[in-house]
């Protein structure tokens, strides 16, 4: 029986959730997990734990993931926001944050720190586990892994080999402390490109034309315009064109000004839901785009600057009720 066949069969019902107990001789990392004989766990038996805890299923063993810290999460948020907006605009797919479960051909379940997944591959997800939750079979086209202090290079090599064997085309290995990224590609997995802060990070061929200066993604207060990049440029240009057309009846200068502002606000309204999903996950209300559509430029900017400091999504949205003289969103001039 193949893995795909197994996943479509509803397992017997469970009356209680398995308990997380790392004192039962769990391996410390992926290398130790595969150095052992196959472990006692299957996906169906640990589905609840995988859903709720930062663990991966490797060779039948549960292995705890090291959680990223605040600064690592800032980079992940910046990168995920920039990629997600560009992937959607290009019609490629979307970005999902950490704890996205990917079932590999050997039965292991891994959770990349960031996953860029095409909509085509997303559509192949199948129901798995006791709750029959839609789950990705294979790995995303692009995977981002943030190094932790305990990671050994052999451990990272091991995991990349699994990603490439299951459909990943690009892996970005991030060292947040040194602000460096190693870019691995499936066609040359042993010859990574080593990028530093002044180098340009690209996503060819998945998102043609996407380019970001690596150092900007590590910055504490990177602007929405920098994250949106070429998408913002396109929308501002569209806003200008619309403003010029309207300006034929209202005055050319007034129309240009209005168009530039509309383009900038449109970019920010599109970016904020992505920032919110990466920061607050399931807390984000489904009607957030409608809420943003009714906000002023000052309120939108207040949400942009507050997304990293708010403890909850409700606290974040409450920032729109504050009264201050916050500047309007970024200007077209840069």
KOLDOKOL-395796 format. One line per field, with one value per residue (C-alpha): residue number from 0; residue in one letter; x, y, z. Coordinates in nm, 2 decimals. Layout:
N
vofi	NUM;...
zapa	A;...
east	X;...
north	Y;...
up	Z;...
This chain:
334
vofi	0;1;2;3;4;5;6;7;8;9;10;11;12;13;14;15;16;17;18;19;20;21;22;23;24;25;26;27;28;29;30;31;32;33;34;35;36;37;38;39;40;41;42;43;44;45;46;47;48;49;50;51;52;53;54;55;56;57;58;59;60;61;62;63;64;65;66;67;68;69;70;71;72;73;74;75;76;77;78;79;80;81;82;83;84;85;86;87;88;89;90;91;92;93;94;95;96;97;98;99;100;101;102;103;104;105;106;107;108;109;110;111;112;113;114;115;116;117;118;119;120;121;122;123;124;125;126;127;128;129;130;131;132;133;134;135;136;137;138;139;140;141;142;143;144;145;146;147;148;149;150;151;152;153;154;155;156;157;158;159;160;161;162;163;164;165;166;167;168;169;170;171;172;173;174;175;176;177;178;179;180;181;182;183;184;185;186;187;188;189;190;191;192;193;194;195;196;197;198;199;200;201;202;203;204;205;206;207;208;209;210;211;212;213;214;215;216;217;218;219;220;221;222;223;224;225;226;227;228;229;230;231;232;233;234;235;236;237;238;239;240;241;242;243;244;245;246;247;248;249;250;251;252;253;254;255;256;257;258;259;260;261;262;263;264;265;266;267;268;269;270;271;272;273;274;275;276;277;278;279;280;281;282;283;284;285;286;287;288;289;290;291;292;293;294;295;296;297;298;299;300;301;302;303;304;305;306;307;308;309;310;311;312;313;314;315;316;317;318;319;320;321;322;323;324;325;326;327;328;329;330;331;332;333
zapa	X;X;X;X;X;X;X;X;X;X;X;X;X;X;X;X;X;X;X;X;X;X;X;X;X;X;X;X;X;X;X;X;X;X;X;X;X;X;X;X;X;X;X;X;X;X;X;X;X;X;X;X;X;X;X;X;X;X;X;X;X;X;X;X;X;X;X;X;X;X;X;X;X;X;X;X;X;X;X;X;X;X;X;X;X;X;X;X;X;X;X;X;X;X;X;X;X;X;X;X;X;X;X;X;X;X;X;X;X;X;X;X;X;X;X;X;X;X;X;X;X;X;X;X;X;X;X;X;X;X;X;X;X;X;X;X;X;X;X;X;X;X;X;X;X;X;X;X;X;X;X;X;X;X;X;X;X;X;X;X;X;X;X;X;X;X;X;X;X;X;X;X;X;X;X;X;X;X;X;X;X;X;X;X;X;X;X;X;X;X;X;X;X;X;X;X;X;X;X;X;X;X;X;X;X;X;X;X;X;X;X;X;X;X;X;X;X;X;X;X;X;X;X;X;X;X;X;X;X;X;X;X;X;X;X;X;X;X;X;X;X;X;X;X;X;X;X;X;X;X;X;X;X;X;X;X;X;X;X;X;X;X;X;X;X;X;X;X;X;X;X;X;X;X;X;X;X;X;X;X;X;X;X;X;X;X;X;X;X;X;X;X;X;X;X;X;X;X;X;X;X;X;X;X;X;X;X;X;X;X;X;X;X;X;X;X;X;X;X;X;X;X;X;X;X;X;X;X;X;X;X;X;X;X
east	0.00;0.14;0.16;-0.10;-0.34;-0.28;-0.35;-0.70;-0.81;-0.98;-0.80;-0.98;-1.12;-0.92;-1.07;-0.78;-0.49;-0.14;0.08;0.40;0.68;1.03;1.17;1.12;1.45;1.37;1.67;1.83;1.83;1.78;2.12;2.06;1.70;1.83;2.13;1.88;1.65;1.30;1.12;0.78;0.57;0.35;0.18;-0.16;-0.04;0.13;-0.09;-0.22;0.13;0.26;-0.03;0.02;0.39;0.72;0.83;0.90;0.86;1.19;1.24;0.96;1.10;0.97;1.24;1.19;1.25;1.45;1.23;1.35;1.42;1.27;1.53;1.52;1.14;1.18;1.39;1.14;0.86;1.03;1.13;0.79;0.61;0.82;0.80;0.43;0.33;0.55;0.44;0.07;0.13;0.31;0.04;0.28;0.15;0.20;0.42;0.33;0.51;0.67;0.48;0.36;0.36;0.52;0.50;0.80;0.83;1.00;0.71;0.89;0.71;0.91;0.82;1.03;1.07;0.93;0.77;0.71;0.45;0.29;-0.09;-0.05;0.14;-0.10;-0.39;-0.23;-0.27;-0.45;-0.64;-0.43;-0.44;-0.73;-0.88;-0.81;-0.65;-0.52;-0.15;0.12;0.27;0.63;0.81;0.76;0.94;1.14;1.24;1.40;1.57;1.72;2.03;2.01;2.32;2.30;2.26;2.56;2.64;2.60;2.25;2.16;2.31;2.09;1.77;1.85;1.89;1.54;1.40;1.56;1.45;1.09;1.05;1.22;1.41;1.58;1.68;1.79;2.01;2.00;2.25;2.08;2.37;2.61;2.34;2.44;2.25;2.36;2.15;2.13;1.97;1.85;2.06;2.39;2.31;2.68;2.77;2.58;2.60;2.72;2.54;2.62;2.43;2.51;2.44;2.11;1.88;1.68;1.42;1.47;1.31;1.02;0.95;1.12;1.25;1.22;1.53;1.60;1.92;1.98;2.07;1.73;1.56;1.76;1.67;1.46;1.23;1.23;0.95;0.65;0.78;1.11;0.94;0.69;0.97;0.87;0.51;0.49;0.65;0.39;0.10;0.22;0.26;-0.09;-0.21;-0.03;-0.19;-0.54;-0.47;-0.36;-0.68;-0.89;-0.69;-0.81;-1.14;-1.01;-0.68;-0.36;-0.16;-0.44;-0.49;-0.13;-0.11;-0.42;-0.30;0.03;-0.14;-0.39;-0.10;0.09;-0.22;-0.31;0.04;0.01;-0.34;-0.22;0.09;-0.07;-0.27;0.05;0.23;-0.06;-0.08;0.29;0.28;-0.06;-0.15;-0.51;-0.60;-0.63;-1.00;-1.12;-1.26;-0.93;-0.90;-1.25;-1.14;-0.82;-1.02;-1.20;-0.88;-0.70;-0.33;-0.24;-0.41;-0.25;0.09;0.02;-0.06;0.26;0.48;0.30;0.27;0.60;0.52;0.16;0.10;-0.22;-0.41;-0.68;-0.43;-0.28;-0.61;-0.69;-0.40;-0.62;-0.82;-0.52;-0.50;-0.16;0.01;0.17;0.30;0.13;0.27;0.59;0.63;0.67;1.00;1.15
north	0.00;0.34;0.64;0.82;0.53;0.52;0.89;0.87;0.61;0.74;0.59;0.47;0.74;0.85;0.93;1.13;1.33;1.18;1.36;1.53;1.35;1.42;1.21;0.89;0.89;1.12;1.19;1.53;1.60;1.45;1.29;1.10;1.00;0.84;0.68;0.47;0.19;0.31;0.46;0.36;0.65;0.69;1.00;0.88;0.82;1.16;1.38;1.59;1.65;1.75;1.99;2.17;2.13;2.24;1.88;1.69;1.32;1.18;0.80;0.72;0.94;1.27;1.54;1.88;2.19;2.48;2.79;3.10;3.41;3.76;3.88;3.56;3.59;3.95;3.83;3.55;3.80;4.05;3.78;3.60;3.93;4.03;3.68;3.63;3.96;3.90;3.53;3.63;3.92;3.68;3.42;3.16;3.08;3.20;3.18;2.98;3.03;2.78;2.47;2.39;2.01;1.85;1.47;1.32;1.01;0.82;0.90;1.17;1.50;1.82;2.18;2.45;2.79;2.95;2.77;2.92;2.69;2.71;2.70;2.41;2.21;2.34;2.18;1.84;1.84;1.53;1.47;1.30;1.20;1.15;1.49;1.44;1.78;1.89;1.82;1.88;1.56;1.64;1.96;2.32;2.46;2.70;2.63;2.87;2.73;2.95;2.81;2.74;2.74;2.36;2.28;2.08;2.13;1.75;1.79;2.06;1.86;1.57;1.77;1.95;1.61;1.52;1.85;1.81;1.45;1.56;1.84;2.14;2.35;2.61;2.61;2.93;2.85;3.17;3.27;3.55;3.63;3.69;3.82;3.58;3.34;3.03;2.96;2.59;2.47;2.12;2.11;2.19;2.10;2.10;2.44;2.71;3.08;3.26;3.60;3.88;4.20;4.40;4.11;4.07;3.78;3.65;3.38;3.27;3.09;3.07;3.44;3.61;3.96;3.94;4.09;4.22;4.35;4.09;4.35;4.52;4.20;4.20;4.56;4.65;4.89;4.80;4.99;4.84;4.99;4.81;4.48;4.52;4.62;4.59;4.52;4.86;5.02;4.86;4.97;5.32;5.34;5.22;5.47;5.75;5.64;5.63;5.97;6.12;5.99;6.14;6.46;6.53;6.64;6.74;6.90;6.71;6.80;6.71;6.38;6.28;6.34;6.14;5.86;5.83;5.82;5.56;5.34;5.36;5.29;4.99;4.84;4.88;4.73;4.43;4.38;4.41;4.09;3.90;4.06;3.98;3.61;3.56;3.74;3.62;3.31;3.19;3.50;3.71;3.76;3.66;4.01;4.18;4.31;4.47;4.63;4.77;4.91;5.15;5.28;5.60;5.62;5.72;5.41;5.18;5.31;5.27;4.90;4.85;4.99;4.81;4.45;4.34;4.48;4.39;4.08;3.97;4.05;4.23;4.45;4.52;4.62;4.84;5.06;5.21;5.37;5.57;5.94;6.07;6.26;5.95;6.03;5.89;5.57;5.58;5.83;5.74;5.92;5.66
up	0.00;-0.10;0.13;-0.08;-0.03;0.34;0.38;0.23;0.48;0.79;1.09;1.40;1.62;1.93;2.26;2.40;2.27;2.31;2.56;2.47;2.66;2.54;2.82;2.63;2.46;2.17;1.94;1.96;1.59;1.24;1.23;1.55;1.44;1.12;1.29;1.49;1.38;1.27;1.57;1.71;1.59;1.28;1.15;1.27;1.62;1.67;1.45;1.74;1.87;1.53;1.50;1.83;1.92;1.75;1.67;1.35;1.27;1.15;1.08;1.32;1.60;1.73;1.73;1.89;1.69;1.83;1.84;1.66;1.87;1.82;1.57;1.37;1.35;1.23;0.94;0.87;0.88;0.64;0.40;0.41;0.35;0.05;-0.11;-0.05;-0.21;-0.52;-0.55;-0.55;-0.79;-1.03;-1.01;-0.87;-0.52;-0.16;0.15;0.46;0.79;1.03;1.15;0.79;0.79;0.48;0.45;0.27;0.07;0.35;0.59;0.78;0.86;0.84;0.91;0.73;0.89;0.56;0.27;-0.07;-0.23;-0.58;-0.60;-0.83;-0.56;-0.29;-0.48;-0.44;-0.06;0.07;0.40;0.66;1.03;1.26;1.17;0.80;0.78;0.43;0.43;0.17;0.02;-0.07;0.01;-0.11;-0.42;-0.19;0.17;0.42;0.72;1.00;1.16;1.54;1.76;1.81;1.44;1.30;0.93;0.87;1.01;0.76;0.47;0.58;0.58;0.25;0.08;0.19;0.06;-0.28;-0.31;-0.25;-0.50;-0.35;-0.60;-0.38;-0.01;0.17;0.47;0.69;0.95;1.13;1.36;1.07;0.84;0.57;0.35;0.16;-0.15;-0.25;-0.58;-0.67;-0.98;-0.79;-0.42;-0.32;-0.47;-0.28;-0.34;-0.03;0.01;0.24;0.33;0.01;-0.22;-0.40;-0.32;-0.62;-0.66;-1.02;-1.19;-0.94;-0.93;-1.23;-1.16;-0.78;-0.62;-0.27;-0.11;0.16;0.43;0.40;0.50;0.83;0.92;1.22;1.05;0.68;0.50;0.33;0.01;0.03;0.11;-0.17;-0.41;-0.78;-0.68;-0.51;-0.82;-1.04;-0.82;-0.78;-1.16;-1.20;-0.95;-1.14;-1.46;-1.30;-1.15;-1.48;-1.65;-1.38;-1.39;-1.74;-1.58;-1.24;-1.32;-1.42;-1.11;-0.87;-1.05;-1.04;-0.66;-0.60;-0.81;-0.64;-0.30;-0.41;-0.54;-0.22;-0.01;-0.23;-0.17;0.20;0.22;0.03;0.24;0.59;0.58;0.50;0.79;1.02;0.91;0.97;1.31;1.45;1.25;1.31;1.52;1.20;1.12;0.77;0.71;0.76;0.40;0.43;0.76;0.60;0.31;0.54;0.72;0.65;0.54;0.90;1.04;0.79;0.87;1.24;1.18;0.98;1.25;1.53;1.39;1.55;1.90;1.95;2.16;1.99;1.67;1.87;2.03;1.69;1.54;1.84;1.73;1.46;1.74;1.87;1.78;1.67;1.39;1.23;0.88;0.57;0.41;0.21;-0.07;-0.44;-0.44;-0.21
